[in-house]
Amino acid sequence: MLLAVLFGLNLSARNDRLRFEIKDALETPDAKAKVVDEVKLYWGKETKVKFKEKVASVKTNKKTNAFNKSDLQACQWVFLSAVIALQDRARELGGDAVINIRSNYQNIPYDSTEKFECGAGNIIAGVALMGDVVKTK
């Protein structure tokens, strides 16, 4: 602490709730390489997708190291991790789509077809998503 005072370092914790474009995050090279086409993703609670069976409601909560990254970089990276986790869970459950996907950072739902919510701190960034795994075929 003494060093922080001497050198003027800011050690206060930061936990900013930020919103970024889903489309932009899914168009990054990493997302294009890792997000699979066989499990479709539908954003927003009012999703109008016809399905044969709802398999389960699922949640994921992912964190990543945000040190030395911009908020955008860290949040897009951890968002990608959360999306992959949703798709993996859908496959495990025999589903072929995840509908009604919305952010759920700190268990506070945020519903949008265009943006996701990310908690960005000095060291850690986090994204939580929830949705419904369904069978459309």
DSSP file (Angstrom, degrees, kcal/mol; ACC not computed):
  #  RESIDUE AA STRUCTURE BP1 BP2  ACC     N-H-->O    O-->H-N    N-H-->O    O-->H-N    TCO  KAPPA ALPHA  PHI   PSI    X-CA   Y-CA   Z-CA
    1    1 A M     >        0   0    0      0, 0.0     4,-2.2     0, 0.0     5,-0.2   0.000 360.0 360.0 360.0 -39.9    0.0    0.0    0.0
    2    2 A L  H  >  +     0   0    0      1,-0.2     4,-2.8     2,-0.2     5,-0.2   0.906 360.0  51.1 -59.3 -41.4    2.9    2.3    0.8
    3    3 A L  H  > S+     0   0    0      1,-0.2     4,-2.7     2,-0.2     6,-0.3   0.888 107.0  54.3 -62.7 -38.2    4.3    1.8   -2.7
    4    4 A A  H  >>S+     0   0    0      2,-0.2     5,-1.7     1,-0.2     4,-0.8   0.910 111.2  44.8 -62.2 -41.4    0.9    2.6   -4.1
    5    5 A V  H  <5S+     0   0    0     -4,-2.2     3,-0.5     3,-0.2    -2,-0.2   0.931 114.7  48.5 -67.4 -45.2    0.8    5.9   -2.2
    6    6 A L  H  <5S+     0   0    0     -4,-2.8    -2,-0.2     1,-0.2    -1,-0.2   0.880 121.1  34.9 -62.8 -38.7    4.4    6.8   -3.1
    7    7 A F  H  <5S-     0   0    0     -4,-2.7    -1,-0.2    -5,-0.2    -2,-0.2   0.396 107.1-119.9-100.9   3.1    4.0    6.0   -6.8
    8    8 A G  T  <5 +     0   0    0     -4,-0.8     2,-0.2    -3,-0.5    -3,-0.2   0.800  51.0 167.2  68.3  29.2    0.4    7.2   -7.2
    9    9 A L      < -     0   0    0     -5,-1.7     2,-0.8    -6,-0.3    -1,-0.2  -0.522  35.0-132.2 -78.2 144.3   -1.0    3.9   -8.3
   10   10 A N        +     0   0    0     -2,-0.2    -1,-0.1     1,-0.1    -5,-0.0  -0.860  30.0 170.2 -97.3 109.1   -4.7    3.4   -8.3
   11   11 A L        +     0   0    0     -2,-0.8    -1,-0.1   -10,-0.1     2,-0.1   0.340  32.7 127.4 -99.9   5.7   -5.5    0.1   -6.6
   12   12 A S        -     0   0    0      1,-0.1     2,-0.1   110,-0.0   110,-0.1  -0.368  64.5-112.7 -66.6 141.3   -9.3    0.6   -6.5
   13   13 A A        -     0   0    0    108,-0.1     2,-0.4    -2,-0.1    -1,-0.1  -0.421  28.0-154.2 -72.9 147.7  -11.3   -2.2   -7.9
   14   14 A R        +     0   0    0     -2,-0.1   108,-0.4     2,-0.1   109,-0.2  -0.983  21.6 168.5-124.7 135.9  -13.3   -1.6  -11.0
   15   15 A N        +     0   0    0     -2,-0.4     2,-0.3   106,-0.2   106,-0.2  -0.562  15.8 177.3-144.3  75.0  -16.4   -3.5  -12.1
   16   16 A D  E     -A  120   0A   0    104,-2.7   104,-3.0    -2,-0.1     2,-0.7  -0.639  26.2-137.5 -85.2 134.5  -17.9   -1.6  -15.0
   17   17 A R  E     +A  119   0A   0     -2,-0.3     2,-0.3   102,-0.2   102,-0.2  -0.835  34.5 177.7 -89.4 113.7  -21.0   -3.0  -16.7
   18   18 A L  E     -A  118   0A   0    100,-3.2   100,-2.9    -2,-0.7     2,-0.4  -0.834  21.2-146.6-119.7 155.3  -20.4   -2.5  -20.4
   19   19 A R  E     +A  117   0A   0     -2,-0.3     2,-0.3    98,-0.2    98,-0.2  -0.984  18.2 179.0-125.4 133.6  -22.5   -3.4  -23.4
   20   20 A F  E     -A  116   0A   0     96,-2.1    96,-2.5    -2,-0.4     2,-0.3  -0.891  37.6 -87.0-130.7 159.5  -21.0   -4.4  -26.8
   21   21 A E  E  >  -A  115   0A   0     -2,-0.3     4,-1.7    94,-0.2    94,-0.3  -0.477  23.9-152.8 -69.9 127.4  -22.4   -5.5  -30.1
   22   22 A I  H  > S+     0   0    0     92,-2.8     4,-2.4    -2,-0.3     5,-0.2   0.929  96.6  55.0 -61.3 -46.9  -23.1   -9.2  -30.5
   23   23 A K  H  > S+     0   0    0     91,-0.5     4,-0.8     1,-0.2    -1,-0.2   0.907 107.1  48.9 -56.5 -45.9  -22.6   -9.0  -34.2
   24   24 A D  H >4 S+     0   0    0      1,-0.2     3,-0.7     2,-0.2     4,-0.2   0.909 111.5  49.4 -62.2 -42.1  -19.1   -7.5  -33.9
   25   25 A A  H >< S+     0   0    0     -4,-1.7     3,-0.9     1,-0.2     6,-0.3   0.873 110.8  49.8 -65.7 -36.7  -18.0  -10.1  -31.4
   26   26 A L  H 3< S+     0   0    0     -4,-2.4    -1,-0.2     1,-0.2    -2,-0.2   0.580 105.7  58.7 -80.0  -8.7  -19.2  -13.0  -33.6
   27   27 A E  T << S+     0   0    0     -4,-0.8    -1,-0.2    -3,-0.7    -2,-0.2   0.372  78.3 112.5-100.2   4.4  -17.4  -11.6  -36.6
   28   28 A T  S <> S-     0   0    0     -3,-0.9     4,-2.5    -4,-0.2     5,-0.2  -0.400  81.7-113.3 -69.7 154.8  -13.9  -11.7  -35.0
   29   29 A P  H  > S+     0   0    0      0, 0.0     4,-1.6     0, 0.0     5,-0.1   0.887 117.9  52.9 -56.2 -39.7  -11.5  -14.2  -36.5
   30   30 A D  H  > S+     0   0    0      2,-0.2     4,-1.5     1,-0.2     5,-0.2   0.917 110.0  47.6 -62.8 -42.5  -11.5  -16.2  -33.3
   31   31 A A  H  > S+     0   0    0     -6,-0.3     4,-2.9     1,-0.2     3,-0.3   0.919 109.5  52.7 -65.3 -42.8  -15.3  -16.4  -33.3
   32   32 A K  H  < S+     0   0    0     -4,-2.5    -1,-0.2     1,-0.2    -2,-0.2   0.832 113.7  45.0 -61.8 -30.7  -15.4  -17.4  -37.0
   33   33 A A  H  < S+     0   0    0     -4,-1.6    -1,-0.2    -5,-0.2    -2,-0.2   0.743 125.1  29.1 -82.7 -24.1  -13.0  -20.2  -36.2
   34   34 A K  H  < S+     0   0    0     -4,-1.5     2,-0.5    -3,-0.3    -2,-0.2   0.717  93.1  87.5-115.5 -25.6  -14.6  -21.5  -33.0
   35   35 A V  S  < S-     0   0    0     -4,-2.9     2,-0.2    -5,-0.2    49,-0.1  -0.676  72.4-138.0 -81.3 127.7  -18.4  -20.9  -33.1
   36   36 A V        -     0   0    0     -2,-0.5     3,-0.4     1,-0.1    -2,-0.1  -0.570  10.1-145.1 -92.8 149.0  -20.0  -23.8  -34.9
   37   37 A D  S    S+     0   0    0     -2,-0.2    -1,-0.1     1,-0.2     4,-0.0   0.736  90.9  72.4 -79.9 -23.8  -22.9  -23.7  -37.4
   38   38 A E  S    S+     0   0    0      1,-0.2     2,-0.6     2,-0.1    -1,-0.2   0.678  95.1  55.1 -73.3 -14.3  -24.6  -26.9  -36.3
   39   39 A V  S    S-     0   0    0     -3,-0.4    58,-0.3    58,-0.0    -1,-0.2  -0.926  86.2-149.1-116.2 105.1  -25.9  -25.2  -33.1
   40   40 A K  E     -b   97   0A   0     56,-2.1    58,-2.6    -2,-0.6     2,-0.4  -0.379   4.0-144.2 -75.0 150.3  -27.8  -22.1  -34.1
   41   41 A L  E     -b   98   0A   0     56,-0.2     2,-0.5    -2,-0.1    58,-0.2  -0.965  13.8-174.0-120.8 129.2  -27.9  -19.1  -31.7
   42   42 A Y  E     -     0   0A   0     56,-2.5    59,-2.3    -2,-0.4     2,-0.3  -0.982  14.6-148.0-128.4 121.4  -30.9  -16.8  -31.3
   43   43 A W  E     +b  101   0A   0     -2,-0.5    59,-0.2    57,-0.2    57,-0.1  -0.656  53.5  36.3 -96.1 140.7  -30.6  -13.7  -29.2
   44   44 A G  S >  S-     0   0    0     57,-3.1     3,-0.9    -2,-0.3    56,-0.5   0.210  79.2 -99.5  99.1 144.3  -33.3  -12.1  -27.1
   45   45 A K  T 3  S+     0   0    0      1,-0.3    -1,-0.1    55,-0.2    57,-0.1   0.771 115.4  62.7 -67.5 -27.5  -36.2  -13.4  -25.0
   46   46 A E  T 3  S+     0   0    0     -3,-0.1    -1,-0.3     2,-0.1     2,-0.1  -0.045  72.8 159.0 -91.1  34.7  -38.8  -12.9  -27.7
   47   47 A T    <   -     0   0    0     -3,-0.9     2,-0.7    -5,-0.1    -3,-0.1  -0.362  31.8-154.0 -59.7 129.8  -37.1  -15.3  -30.1
   48   48 A K        +     0   0    0     -2,-0.1     2,-0.5     2,-0.1    -1,-0.1  -0.594  40.7 140.4-107.3  68.4  -39.6  -16.5  -32.7
   49   49 A V        -     0   0    0     -2,-0.7     2,-0.4    -7,-0.0    50,-0.0  -0.939  49.1-131.7-113.8 130.4  -38.1  -19.8  -33.6
   50   50 A K        +     0   0    0     -2,-0.5     2,-0.3    86,-0.0    -2,-0.1  -0.658  35.8 171.9 -79.2 131.6  -40.2  -22.8  -34.3
   51   51 A F        -     0   0    0     -2,-0.4    85,-0.3     1,-0.1     3,-0.1  -0.963  36.8-143.2-140.0 158.0  -38.9  -25.8  -32.4
   52   52 A K  S    S+     0   0    0     83,-2.9     2,-0.3    -2,-0.3    84,-0.2   0.806  84.4   9.5 -88.4 -33.7  -40.1  -29.4  -31.7
   53   53 A E  E     -C  135   0A   0     82,-1.5    82,-2.6     0, 0.0     2,-0.6  -0.979  58.6-137.6-153.5 133.8  -38.9  -29.7  -28.1
   54   54 A K  E     -C  134   0A   0     -2,-0.3    80,-0.3    80,-0.2     3,-0.1  -0.839  23.6-176.7 -87.1 122.8  -37.4  -27.6  -25.4
   55   55 A V  E     -     0   0A   0     78,-2.8     2,-0.3    -2,-0.6    79,-0.2   0.906  53.3 -36.0 -89.0 -47.7  -34.6  -29.6  -23.9
   56   56 A A  E     -C  133   0A   0     77,-1.3    77,-3.2     2,-0.0     2,-0.5  -0.978  47.1-110.2-170.2 156.3  -33.4  -27.4  -21.0
   57   57 A S  E     -C  132   0A   0     -2,-0.3     2,-0.3    75,-0.2    75,-0.2  -0.860  44.4-169.5 -92.5 135.8  -32.7  -23.9  -19.7
   58   58 A V  E     -C  131   0A   0     73,-3.0    73,-2.2    -2,-0.5     2,-0.3  -0.904  14.7-166.0-131.1 155.3  -28.9  -23.4  -19.4
   59   59 A K  E     -C  130   0A   0     -2,-0.3     2,-0.3    71,-0.2    71,-0.2  -0.969   1.6-171.4-135.5 151.4  -26.6  -20.8  -18.0
   60   60 A T  E     -C  129   0A   0     69,-2.6    69,-2.2    -2,-0.3     2,-0.4  -0.994   5.1-169.4-141.3 146.8  -22.9  -20.1  -18.4
   61   61 A N  E     +C  128   0A   0     -2,-0.3     2,-0.3    67,-0.2    67,-0.3  -0.924  16.0 179.9-138.2 108.3  -20.7  -17.7  -16.5
   62   62 A K  E     -C  127   0A   0     65,-3.0    65,-2.3    -2,-0.4     2,-0.3  -0.842   9.2-168.4-117.0 148.4  -17.2  -17.2  -17.9
   63   63 A K  E     -C  126   0A   0     -2,-0.3     2,-0.3    63,-0.2    63,-0.2  -0.924   5.1-174.1-128.3 154.3  -14.2  -15.0  -16.8
   64   64 A T  E     -C  125   0A   0     61,-2.3    61,-2.2    -2,-0.3     2,-0.5  -0.978  37.0 -92.9-144.7 159.7  -11.0  -14.1  -18.5
   65   65 A N  E     -C  124   0A   0     -2,-0.3    59,-0.3    59,-0.2    58,-0.1  -0.606  36.0-179.5 -70.9 121.7   -7.8  -12.3  -17.7
   66   66 A A    >   +     0   0    0     57,-3.7     3,-1.9    -2,-0.5    58,-0.2   0.404  33.6 131.2-104.0   0.6   -8.3   -8.6  -18.7
   67   67 A F  T 3  S+     0   0    0     56,-0.9    56,-0.1     1,-0.3     3,-0.1  -0.326  82.3   0.9 -60.9 130.5   -4.9   -7.4  -17.8
   68   68 A N  T 3  S+     0   0    0     54,-0.3     2,-0.3     1,-0.2    -1,-0.3   0.710 111.1 107.9  64.6  23.4   -3.2   -5.4  -20.5
   69   69 A K  S <  S-     0   0    0     -3,-1.9    -1,-0.2     4,-0.0     2,-0.1  -0.929  73.9-110.7-123.2 152.1   -6.3   -5.7  -22.8
   70   70 A S     >  -     0   0    0     -2,-0.3     4,-2.6     1,-0.1     5,-0.3  -0.399  33.8-110.8 -70.4 159.8   -8.8   -3.2  -23.8
   71   71 A D  H  > S+     0   0    0      1,-0.2     4,-2.8     2,-0.2     5,-0.3   0.912 120.2  52.9 -57.5 -42.0  -12.3   -3.7  -22.4
   72   72 A L  H  > S+     0   0    0      2,-0.2     4,-2.7     1,-0.2     5,-0.3   0.941 110.4  45.9 -59.9 -49.0  -13.5   -4.5  -25.9
   73   73 A Q  H  > S+     0   0    0      1,-0.2     4,-2.1     2,-0.2    -2,-0.2   0.940 116.4  44.4 -60.7 -48.5  -10.8   -7.1  -26.4
   74   74 A A  H  X S+     0   0    0     -4,-2.6     4,-2.4     1,-0.2     5,-0.2   0.913 115.6  47.4 -64.2 -43.0  -11.4   -8.8  -23.0
   75   75 A C  H  X S+     0   0    0     -4,-2.8     4,-2.3    -5,-0.3    -1,-0.2   0.895 111.9  48.7 -69.9 -39.9  -15.2   -8.7  -23.3
   76   76 A Q  H  X S+     0   0    0     -4,-2.7     4,-2.1    -5,-0.3    -1,-0.2   0.903 112.5  50.1 -64.4 -38.8  -15.3  -10.1  -26.8
   77   77 A W  H  X S+     0   0    0     -4,-2.1     4,-1.8    -5,-0.3    -2,-0.2   0.936 114.2  42.3 -65.1 -47.0  -12.9  -12.9  -25.8
   78   78 A V  H  X S+     0   0    0     -4,-2.4     4,-2.1     2,-0.2    -1,-0.2   0.837 111.4  56.4 -72.4 -31.0  -14.9  -13.9  -22.7
   79   79 A F  H  X S+     0   0    0     -4,-2.3     4,-2.6    -5,-0.2    -1,-0.2   0.927 106.0  51.4 -60.7 -44.8  -18.2  -13.5  -24.7
   80   80 A L  H  X S+     0   0    0     -4,-2.1     4,-2.6     1,-0.2    -2,-0.2   0.909 108.1  51.6 -58.6 -43.2  -16.8  -16.0  -27.2
   81   81 A S  H  X S+     0   0    0     -4,-1.8     4,-2.0     1,-0.2    -1,-0.2   0.897 110.8  48.2 -60.6 -41.4  -16.0  -18.4  -24.4
   82   82 A A  H  X S+     0   0    0     -4,-2.1     4,-2.1     2,-0.2    -2,-0.2   0.896 111.1  50.2 -67.6 -40.6  -19.5  -18.1  -23.0
   83   83 A V  H  X S+     0   0    0     -4,-2.6     4,-2.5     2,-0.2    -2,-0.2   0.925 110.3  49.8 -63.2 -44.8  -21.1  -18.7  -26.5
   84   84 A I  H  X S+     0   0    0     -4,-2.6     4,-2.8     1,-0.2    -1,-0.2   0.897 108.9  53.1 -61.3 -40.0  -18.9  -21.8  -27.0
   85   85 A A  H  X S+     0   0    0     -4,-2.0     4,-2.4     2,-0.2    -1,-0.2   0.900 108.7  49.7 -62.7 -40.7  -20.0  -23.1  -23.6
   86   86 A L  H  X S+     0   0    0     -4,-2.1     4,-2.4     2,-0.2    -2,-0.2   0.935 112.9  46.7 -62.2 -45.7  -23.7  -22.7  -24.6
   87   87 A Q  H  X S+     0   0    0     -4,-2.5     4,-2.3     2,-0.2    -2,-0.2   0.909 111.8  50.5 -64.5 -41.5  -23.1  -24.5  -27.9
   88   88 A D  H  X S+     0   0    0     -4,-2.8     4,-2.4     1,-0.2    -1,-0.2   0.919 111.6  48.2 -61.3 -43.4  -21.2  -27.3  -26.1
   89   89 A R  H  X S+     0   0    0     -4,-2.4     4,-1.9     2,-0.2    -2,-0.2   0.899 109.3  53.2 -65.1 -40.3  -24.0  -27.7  -23.6
   90   90 A A  H  <>S+     0   0    0     -4,-2.4     5,-2.9     1,-0.2     4,-0.5   0.925 110.2  47.6 -60.3 -44.7  -26.6  -27.8  -26.3
   91   91 A R  H ><5S+     0   0    0     -4,-2.3     3,-1.3     1,-0.2    -2,-0.2   0.920 109.2  53.4 -62.2 -44.1  -24.7  -30.6  -28.1
   92   92 A E  H 3<5S+     0   0    0     -4,-2.4    -1,-0.2     1,-0.3    -2,-0.2   0.860 111.9  46.1 -57.7 -35.8  -24.4  -32.5  -24.9
   93   93 A L  T 3<5S-     0   0    0     -4,-1.9    -1,-0.3    -5,-0.2    -2,-0.2   0.458 119.3-109.5 -88.5  -1.9  -28.1  -32.3  -24.4
   94   94 A G  T < 5S+     0   0    0     -3,-1.3    -3,-0.2    -4,-0.5     2,-0.2   0.637  71.7 138.9  84.0  14.5  -28.9  -33.3  -28.0
   95   95 A G      < -     0   0    0     -5,-2.9    -1,-0.3    -6,-0.2    40,-0.3  -0.486  43.4-160.6 -88.9 162.0  -30.2  -29.8  -29.0
   96   96 A D  S    S+     0   0    0     38,-2.2   -56,-2.1     1,-0.2     2,-0.3   0.269  73.3  32.0-123.6   9.0  -29.5  -28.0  -32.3
   97   97 A A  E     -bD  40 134A   0     37,-1.3    37,-2.4   -58,-0.3     2,-0.5  -0.986  58.1-145.7-158.2 154.0  -30.2  -24.5  -31.2
   98   98 A V  E     -bD  41 133A   0    -58,-2.6   -56,-2.5    -2,-0.3     3,-0.3  -0.989  29.4-177.6-121.9 120.2  -30.1  -22.1  -28.2
   99   99 A I  E     + D   0 132A   0     33,-3.0    33,-2.8    -2,-0.5   -56,-0.1  -0.630  56.3  32.9-111.9 170.0  -32.9  -19.6  -28.2
  100  100 A N  E    S+     0   0A   0    -56,-0.5     2,-0.3    -2,-0.2   -57,-0.2   0.826  75.6 178.4  56.8  34.4  -33.9  -16.7  -25.9
  101  101 A I  E     +b   43   0A   0    -59,-2.3   -57,-3.1   -57,-0.3    11,-0.3  -0.523   7.0 158.5 -73.8 130.3  -30.2  -16.0  -25.2
  102  102 A R  E     - D   0 130A   0     28,-2.4    28,-2.2    -2,-0.3     9,-0.2  -0.977  43.1 -95.8-145.7 159.9  -29.7  -13.0  -22.9
  103  103 A S  E     -ED 110 129A   0      7,-1.9     7,-2.4    -2,-0.3    26,-0.3  -0.420  29.7-179.5 -72.7 151.1  -27.0  -11.7  -20.7
  104  104 A N    >   +     0   0    0     24,-2.7     3,-1.9     5,-0.2    25,-0.2  -0.154  11.3 170.9-145.3  42.0  -27.2  -12.5  -17.0
  105  105 A Y  G >  S-     0   0    0      3,-0.4     3,-1.4    23,-0.3    13,-0.1  -0.393  79.0  -3.1 -64.1 129.3  -24.2  -10.8  -15.5
  106  106 A Q  G 3  S-     0   0    0      1,-0.3    -1,-0.3    -2,-0.1     0, 0.0   0.813 129.2 -67.3  53.9  34.8  -24.3  -10.9  -11.6
  107  107 A N  G <  S+     0   0    0     -3,-1.9    -1,-0.3     1,-0.2    -2,-0.2   0.777 106.5 126.0  58.6  31.0  -27.7  -12.6  -12.1
  108  108 A I    <   -     0   0    0     -3,-1.4    -3,-0.4     2,-0.0    -1,-0.2  -0.941  58.8-133.3-116.7 106.6  -29.3   -9.5  -13.5
  109  109 A P        -     0   0    0      0, 0.0     2,-0.4     0, 0.0    -5,-0.2  -0.279  21.0-172.6 -63.9 141.5  -30.9  -10.3  -16.9
  110  110 A Y  B     -E  103   0A   0     -7,-2.4    -7,-1.9     2,-0.1     2,-0.6  -0.963   9.2-158.9-134.0 116.0  -30.3   -8.0  -19.8
  111  111 A D        +     0   0    0     -2,-0.4     2,-0.3    -9,-0.2    -9,-0.1  -0.856  27.8 140.4-105.2 118.7  -32.3   -8.8  -22.9
  112  112 A S        -     0   0    0     -2,-0.6   -68,-0.2   -11,-0.3    -9,-0.1  -0.983  44.1-153.4-155.0 143.9  -31.2   -7.6  -26.3
  113  113 A T  S    S+     0   0    0     -2,-0.3   -70,-0.2   -70,-0.1     3,-0.1   0.511 102.9  34.8 -89.1  -6.7  -31.0   -8.9  -29.8
  114  114 A E  S    S+     0   0    0      1,-0.2   -92,-2.8   -92,-0.1   -91,-0.5   0.671 113.2  43.8-119.8 -25.9  -28.0   -6.6  -30.6
  115  115 A K  E     -A   21   0A   0    -94,-0.3     2,-0.3   -93,-0.1   -12,-0.2  -0.904  53.4-154.5-130.5 153.0  -25.8   -6.3  -27.4
  116  116 A F  E     -A   20   0A   0    -96,-2.5   -96,-2.1    -2,-0.3     2,-0.4  -0.864  23.1-123.6-117.3 159.2  -24.3   -8.4  -24.7
  117  117 A E  E     -A   19   0A   0     -2,-0.3    11,-0.4    11,-0.2     2,-0.4  -0.838  26.1-176.0-107.0 141.2  -23.3   -7.3  -21.2
  118  118 A C  E     -A   18   0A   0   -100,-2.9  -100,-3.2    -2,-0.4     2,-0.7  -0.994  23.0-138.2-135.8 138.3  -19.9   -7.7  -19.8
  119  119 A G  E     -AF  17 126A   0      7,-2.8     7,-2.4    -2,-0.4     2,-0.5  -0.886  27.6-167.1 -94.8 117.4  -18.4   -6.9  -16.4
  120  120 A A  E     +AF  16 125A   0   -104,-3.0  -104,-2.7    -2,-0.7     5,-0.2  -0.916  12.3 167.0-113.6 127.1  -15.0   -5.3  -16.9
  121  121 A G        -     0   0    0      3,-2.2  -106,-0.2    -2,-0.5  -108,-0.1  -0.601  51.9 -90.7-121.8-174.5  -12.5   -4.9  -14.2
  122  122 A N  S    S+     0   0    0   -108,-0.4   -54,-0.3    -2,-0.2     3,-0.1   0.830 122.3   8.9 -66.8 -32.0   -8.8   -4.0  -13.9
  123  123 A I  S    S+     0   0    0      1,-0.2   -57,-3.7  -109,-0.2   -56,-0.9   0.685 126.8  44.2-121.1 -31.1   -7.8   -7.7  -14.0
  124  124 A I  E     -C   65   0A   0    -59,-0.3    -3,-2.2   -58,-0.2     2,-0.4  -0.923  52.2-167.2-125.6 143.9  -10.9   -9.8  -14.8
  125  125 A A  E     -CF  64 120A   0    -61,-2.2   -61,-2.3    -2,-0.4     2,-0.4  -0.973  15.7-167.9-123.6 145.6  -13.7   -9.5  -17.4
  126  126 A G  E     -CF  63 119A   0     -7,-2.4    -7,-2.8    -2,-0.4     2,-0.4  -0.986  15.0-173.2-139.2 146.3  -16.8  -11.7  -17.2
  127  127 A V  E     -C   62   0A   0    -65,-2.3   -65,-3.0    -2,-0.4     2,-0.4  -0.999   5.5-169.7-134.4 132.0  -19.8  -12.6  -19.3
  128  128 A A  E     -C   61   0A   0    -11,-0.4   -24,-2.7    -2,-0.4     2,-0.3  -0.986  10.2-178.7-120.3 133.0  -22.8  -14.6  -18.1
  129  129 A L  E     -CD  60 103A   0    -69,-2.2   -69,-2.6    -2,-0.4     2,-0.3  -0.929   7.4-172.0-127.6 152.7  -25.4  -15.9  -20.6
  130  130 A M  E     +CD  59 102A   0    -28,-2.2   -28,-2.4    -2,-0.3     2,-0.3  -0.980  18.4 139.2-139.5 154.7  -28.6  -17.9  -20.3
  131  131 A G  E     -C   58   0A   0    -73,-2.2   -73,-3.0    -2,-0.3     2,-0.5  -0.963  46.6 -87.2-173.1-176.6  -30.9  -19.4  -22.8
  132  132 A D  E     -CD  57  99A   0    -33,-2.8   -33,-3.0    -2,-0.3     2,-0.4  -0.954  28.2-141.1-117.2 125.4  -33.0  -22.4  -23.8
  133  133 A V  E     +CD  56  98A   0    -77,-3.2   -78,-2.8    -2,-0.5   -77,-1.3  -0.716  32.9 173.6 -82.7 130.3  -31.7  -25.4  -25.6
  134  134 A V  E     -CD  54  97A   0    -37,-2.4   -38,-2.2    -2,-0.4   -37,-1.3  -0.892  34.7-126.8-134.1 163.5  -34.2  -26.7  -28.2
  135  135 A K  E     +C   53   0A   0    -82,-2.6   -83,-2.9    -2,-0.3   -82,-1.5  -0.970  22.8 176.4-108.8 122.2  -34.5  -29.3  -30.9
  136  136 A T              0   0    0     -2,-0.5    -1,-0.1   -85,-0.3   -41,-0.0   0.593 360.0 360.0 -99.3 -13.6  -35.7  -27.7  -34.2
  137  137 A K              0   0    0    -84,-0.1    -1,-0.1   -86,-0.0   -86,-0.1   0.381 360.0 360.0-112.4 360.0  -35.5  -30.9  -36.3
